[in-house]
């Protein structure tokens, strides 16, 4: 999958730095989910409060991605990433030093963790600008495989919380993040060609283009489903099947690893077969998996298999969307990454919060799962209506001979 041409085409140290920064930032972004059972026990939270607790970092990260997208185009991705990492490190250190004493302080911490989630809008342009059009899917798939950081949180946070207490996990999380910051400083490098800064209002001109909204919707489903599940599954497996938080974390990690490491595969498939064709299959499979998951399955093993299947589909879709975006918005990829990432985070906020609300109001998670399955079907229908125009128009947009595969 990784050819010699690919290795020669870009800047491998920057690609690695982008992946590591993204990976460990995502680890701390969703850490309240794996710690959710312990936090809920300490503060006596109901299902809706637990859902909101894990959804707040997702929403904050979504909104801040737009800010990062603009900063990337104005001051460059490397500086933007440095600023974000320092804010998160400072926030984690402060929360650990002063302590988190009530539910409202947990939500406030969630807002700070949202800065880590906004790393998406930095890491992807940092990598993207080094690679030509024919390698965008794979390059952004590799950088975007930093989604796997959510699995690290699910894998280690419940175990560490059981040994040291969940508040100390907040401080421990700063250690790998600090190491990633050092690697980033040493290896990351902005690409030679950077777009000229624009007036702030000009960055939002892309919102006048319907294709921008469609790409935002498509990613709102794929990434929204991925991060919404990554944030919620530890609580889900604990509540629905009575699994110990550590075991529930292992199950969540398995789902997240599946969705994370298939992202480059989704990007590579989109490079070869086209993003529209790849996404059409993705949405059909995701809708099927989430629909089946909406029924309380007879065992946690079957539930794990169905949710891993769903995460595989959603993860491949994440890579495929970002094979399409640079082809349509080559010169605006920084702000478009921020906008697309923002709606992806909003999709995750919607899923995480509605799962918790559905559990509180109806006693199970079915309505939350079915609502998101319906969004996947809507995205599938939208793609069917868009594909003919995209394939006819996009190859003519940039006035050069760069290959376009829609």
Secondary structure, 3 states (H helix, E strand, C coil): CCCHHHHHHCCHHHHHHHHHHHHHHHHHHCHHHHCHHHHHHHHCCCHHHHHHHHHHHHHHHHHHHHHHHHHHHHHCHHHHHHHHHHHHHHHHHHHHHHCCCCHHHHHHHHHHHHHHHCCHHHHHHHHHCCCCHHHHHHHHHHHHHHHHHHHHHHHHHHHHHHHHCHHHHHHHHHHHHHHHHHHHHHHCCCCCCCCCCCCHHHHHHHHHCHHHHHHHHHHHHHHHHHHHHHHHHHHHHHHHHCCCHHHHHHHHHHHHHHHHHCHHHHHHHHHHHCHHHHHHHHHHHHHHHHHHHCCCCCCHHHHHHHHHHHHHHHHHHHHHHHHHHHHHCCCCHHHHHHHHHHHHHHHHHHHHHHHHHHHHHHCCCHHHHHHHHHHHHHHHHHHHHHHHHHHHHHHHCCCCCCCCCC
